[in-house]
Amino acid sequence: MYAILDIETTGGQYNEEGITEIAIYKFDGHEIVDQFISLVNPEKPIQPFVVKLTGINNAMLRSAPKFYEVAKRIIEITEGCVLVAHNAAFDYRILSTEFRRLGYTYKKSTLCTIELAKKLIPEQPSYSLGKLVRSLGIPIADRHRANGDAMATMKLFRLLLSKDSEKEIVKSYVKTEVKAGILPKLLDIVESLPSKIGIYYIHNEKGDVIYIGKSKNIKKRVNQHFTGTSPKSKKIQREVFTVTFEETGNELVALLKESEEIKINKPIYNRAQRKTLFQWALYAEKDSKGYIILKISKSDGRKKEITSFTSLQEGRKTLFKITEEYNLCQKLNGLYDTKKGCFQYDVKTCFGACIEKEKPEDYNKRVNEFIDQNTFLNNNMIIIDKGRSHDERSAILIENGVYKGYCFYGLNYQINNIEILKKLIIPMQNNRDTKNIIQGYLRKRKVMKVVTF
């Protein structure tokens, strides 16, 4: 017996969605023997993109039953059934999560029509429900509504059953394990974490830190560790006892904090990040004609580098962007091998240094502008960005080219004096990693403000 299922949700953060509509067709392999279709009040707002996709809005759900009011009916209609859905992992996770909130463990075998279709009807251009059923001549109505999608899934499943006459493939694709793939202990840990940006520490039973990471969404990232199938994820799942965290408000503080904490704690599963190797660096030197050229080469501690990279590919990609942004010359910077003008000159974004049409002093002004903006040498600046709440800001202090640390301060606490800021700063290590993290972040992303002093 099968229960063909489709669920519509509010959208939003992973493991925090609510059900807005559910449709279940009980199918004995030949015909529908029971059905249940209902809107559900999720007791939380629907994301705007979901309203646009499904047509279900908050007003429609005010008088709809809440999940606990339909839970018994769902249990009854799915009793003794294999749950069948198009992307069964998603629908089963949503359903299991709702029952878990009620304190009830809902376990079912599942069957995914995407996996079945890939095996029984290979080489389809798309396995999304809409495109797949249309390509097979199966009519579909009320797309992105639970009833319409569940009915289309049922018709698709009937076709797949007919193609598998011995039922051997269907049997092999039934998932008998708990598809949520996460132990109750791990679920409790995930539920206690925030869906905010910051760093997290995974501890074993002795309290030792075995892994440190950063994420824009701590809950989502830790959940990925707990549901992952890689060797490292499996080891973490076996050893984890608890997870602690620290919100940082923005990604730059998270990156800096993660880098320092890994070096201090040396977690066993952060081996690759304990010491990041920056084997390539960007240097500036004058050529025989007086032009300052930017050059990527192997890191040399005896030379003054502008910034460094983990790979030559990363360095060249960055140098292409710099050359374009500052109207520099690809030929001079070793990015375009030609005896004539460079590609940038052909498209009028290089002013002719490659053919000595632009004077070295004019060209070098732009090169020096880039160097001044991208090195900390003797720089004194404060990088101001978002804090952990809407009325807070973060400040990162760089003094005489040295990264000193970071702090948080309230908007009602105006920092007008560098000495006041120094008293608030949480001291941090200054090393090549921190320098590259800050430089790379400022190159790629916008911060709220950079104040020089």
N, C-alpha and C positions, 0 to 999 in steps of 0.2 A: 504494500500500500504506500502511496506517495502523497505528500502534502506540497503542492506547488505554491510557492510563496513569493510575494513581492512586497517590499516596504518602501515607503517614501519617508524622508526624514527632514529635520529642520536645517541640516547642514551644520557647519561650524567645526569646532575642534574635535580631533580624534577622541573617541570614547566619551564624548560629551553631547552627541547628537540625541535628539528625541524623535520618536515616531509620530508622524502626522497622518499616515494612512497605511492600512494593511489589507491585503487580500490573500486568501488562502483557498485553494481548490483541492479537495480530497479526491484523489484519482486512483482507481484500482488497476490501471494499466490499459483499460478499455473505455471507461466513461467516468464522468464526474459523479461522485456519490454524495458529496456534501460541499458546502462552500460557506465562507465567512468573509464579508467585506465591510470595512468601517473606517471612517475618519477617526482620528485619535487626538485628543487634546494633549500636546506635549508639555504643557505648563512652562513653556519658554518660547521666546520669539523665533520666527522663521527667518533665515537669512534672505535678504532681498533677491539674490540670484536664484534661490530655490523657488521663491514665489513666481519669478518670471518663467522658470523652467516648468513647474508643475501646475501653476494656476491656483494652488492652495495658499490661502492667506490666513492671517491671524484671526480675522473676523469669522471665517468659516468654521474655525475650530473651538470657538468659545463655548458652544453648547454641546460639543462632541464629548463622548465618554473619555475619561482618563484611562491610562494603560491598566491600572489595577482593576478597573471595571470590566475590561475585556480579557484579562489574563486567563480566567478560568475557561472561557470559550476557546481560546487559542490552545490551551493544554488539551482540551477534549478533542478538538478536530485534528490535532496532530498526533494524538496517542497512537502508538504502534506504527507510525509512518516514518519514512525517510524524507527529510526536507529537501526539496528540489528548488533551485533558484538559479537565475542567470547572474553569476558572481556570488555563489552561495556563501563564501567566506564573509562577505559584507553583511548580507541579510541575517546570517546566523549570529554574527557578532552583535549586531544591533539588538536582536531579540534576546540573546543571552544577557546582555547588559541591562536591559529593562527588567528582566526577571530577577537579576542579581540585586538590583535596587530595592526590590520587594523582599529580599532575603530568601529567594527561591533559586535553587540550582536547576537550570534547564539544559538537559543534555539530549542531543539527537544526532543520529547519523545524517550526513549531508551528501548531496550529489549536485555537482555544478554543471549546468548545461553548456557553459563556455568550454570546459575541459572535454566534455563528451563530444561537442560539435567539432573541436579541433582534431579529435581522433577519428570520428566517423565521417566528417565532411571536411577533409583537409583542403588547404590551399584556397580558402575563401579570402577575398580582399579585406573583409572586416568581420570581427566576431562580436561587435556591439549588437545588442538585441534588435534595434530598429533596422539596421542595415542587413543583418543576417536573415531575419525572417522575410524581409522584402525580397532578398535575392533568391529565397526558396519558394516564393509565391504564397507565403502565409500572410493573410490579412492582419493588420494591427490597427486598433482604434484606441483613442485616449492614451496616446504615448505619454510616458512620464507620469501616469496615474497608476496606482497600485492595481486596480481592476484590469485595465487594458494591458499592462505589462505582464501581469500574472497569467492572463488568458493567452497572450502570445507565447509566453514561456511554456504553458501547458501544451499548446499545439506543436511547438518546436520539439518538446520532449516526446510527444506521441510519435513524431516523425523519426526521432533518433532511436526510440524503442523499436520501431519497425525495421530500421536498418541493422539493428543488432539482434538478429533472429535467435541466436543461442543465449543471449543475455549474459555472455561471459564478460564483455567489456563493461556493461553497466555495473555488474557486481564488483569488478575490480576498481571502479572509480568511486564507489561509496566510501565516504570517510567515516570511519567508526570512532576515531578519537575525538576528543573535544576540540572542535575547530577553533575555538577562541585561542587555543594554544598557549595558555598562560595559567599557572598554578594559582590557587586562591591567595597564598602568601604574597606572590608577586603582584596580584591584582590589588591587594590592600596597599602595597607600597606605591603603586602607580596612582591610586586614587588620592593619596596624601600629598602628591606633588602638584605644583602650580603650572599652569599653561603659560608661563612667562619666560622671558629671556634671562639667562644666567648660567652658572656653572653647577655641576652636580658631582657628588662624591659617592661611589658605590663601595660599601664596607662589607667585609666578611664577618663571621660570628665573633671573631676576636676583636673586632673594631678596626682592623687594619684597612686602609684605603687600597682597593685593588684596581680601581679605574676612576679617572677624572675626565669629564667632558664638558663641553659648553654647547648650548643650543638656544635658538630663538624660542623654542617651546620645550621646556624641560620635561613635562609629562609625556609628550609625544616621543621625544628622543629616548627616554628611559624605557618606554613601552616597546620601542623598536629593539632595544637590547634584549628585553624579556621575551620577545616573540621571534627573534632572529634565529637562523639555523646555521650560522657560521660556527666554526670551532670556538672562536673567542666568545661569541654570544652564549653558546652552550656552557662554557666554563663559568661565565659570569652568572648565568641562571642557577647553576649548581651551588655556587659559593656565596651569593649575595645574602646578606642578613638584613641590611637596612640601607637607605639612600638618604643622604642629607644634601642640602642645596643652599645656594646663595644667589639671590636675585641681583642683577647688575644694571638693569634699566636700558642698557644699550650693548651692542655687540663688541665694540672696541674694548670696553672694560672687561667683558667676558673673555675675550681673546687673551688679553694681558694677564688676567687673573689665572686662567687655565694654564698658560705657559709657565708662570711662576710656580703654581701649585704642583704641576707635574715634576718640575725640577726638584722641589723640596721633598715631596712625598715618594717619588719614584715608584708609582704603582706598577704592579707586575704586568698588567695588560695595557700599559701605555708605552711599551718599549720603543716603538717607532718615534714617539714624540718627546722622549726624554732629552734627546739632543738633536735638534734639527740641523742638518748640514746645509749651509749656504755656500756651495762650491763655486758659484759664478757671481761676478760683481760688475757694476757699471762704473767706469772710470772716465775722467775728462782729461784730454791732453791736446796740446797744440800741434798742428801739422806744420810742414815746412813753409806753408804759405800764410801762416798766422791764424788759421781757422781753428776754433776749439771743436774737437770731434768727441763724440760720445761713443764709448767702445765697451762691448761685453767681452770679458775674458776671465780666466780662472782667478779665483780670489787670491790675493797676495797681501798678507798682513803688513808688508812694508809700504804699500801704496795707500793713498787716501781715497776710499771708495765713496760713491754717492749713495748707493744702495746695493743690496745683494739678493741673489735668487737661489732657489733650490735646483733649478735646471737651466740649461742653455735655452731651451724652448720658451720657458717662462720669461727669461731675460729679453729675448728677441721680440716676443710679443709685446712686452712692455715698452721696449725701445721704439717699435713701430708707432705705438700710441703717442709717446712723447714727441717723436719726430713730426707727427701730424698735428698735434695740439699746439706746438710752438713754432710751426712753419719752418722746421729745420730741413736739412738735406739728407735724403736717404743714401746718397752716394758717399757723402762724407762720413756718415755714421755706419758705413759698412753693410747696409741693408740692400743695396742695389748696385750690382756690378756692371758698369758701363763706362765707355770712354767719352760719352756725350753727357747731356743733361739727365738728371734722375727723373724717375716717374713723377715725383712730387712737383718738379719743375714743369713737366708736361701738362699737369692739371692745374698749374698756376698757384700751387700752395707752397712751393719753394721759390725763393726770390732770386735764384741763380748762383748760389755759392758754389755749386758743382762745376760751373763753367766760369768762375771768377767774375761773374756779372755783379754780384753783391759784395761790398767791401767787408773784409774780416771784422772790423770794429762794429759794423751794424749787425752782422750775423751773430757775433759773440755776445752782444747785449741780450739776445733772446736765450742763448745757451745759459748765460749766467743767471738770467731770471729763473730758468728752470732749476738750476743748481741751488740758488738761494731758497727757493720754495720747497725743495725736497731734501735738504740736508739739515741736520740739527747742529752743525758745527757752530758753536758760540751762540746758538739760538736760545732765546728766552721766550717761552710761550705757554699759554694755557689753552687746552682744547676743551671746549664746553659742549656738552651734549645732554641728551635726555637722562633723567634720573629714574628711580624705581617707582615713582608716582607722578601724577600730572603737576604737582606743586614742588617738584624737586629737580635739581640738575646735578650732573656729574662734572668734575673738573679733573683733567690730567695735566700734571705739571712737568714741564721740561725746562731745566735751568742750565745755562751754559752748555747746551747741547746734550745734557744728561737727563734721562727719564728718572724723575724722583718718586712718582707714585700717583695715586688718585684719591679723590674724596667725593662725598655727596654733600650738597647743601640745599636748604630750603629757599624758595623764591623770595621769601620775606627776610632773608638774611643776605644782604647785599655784600659781595666781596669787592671792596674798593682798594684793598691793600694786599700786596703780595705776602707780607709777613703774616697776615691773618690766615691766608690760604695755606701757608706752610704749616701752621699749627693744626690744620684739619687733615692734611695729607696723610694717607696710609702709605708708609714707605714701601717701595718695591725695588727689585733688582733692575739694574741697567745692564743690558747685554745686547749682543747682536740680534737675538730673537725679538726682544722688545722693540728695538729700533726698526726692524723690518716689519713687524706687525703694525706699528704706528704709521710708518711711511706707506706701506701697502694699503692700509685702511683709508688714509687721506687721499691716496691716488684714486681709489675705486669708489668711495662713498662720500656722501656729504655729512658733515657734522653741523651742529647748530651754529657754532661760532669758534674762531680761533683768535685769541687775544695775544698780541706781542707786548713785551715790556722791556 
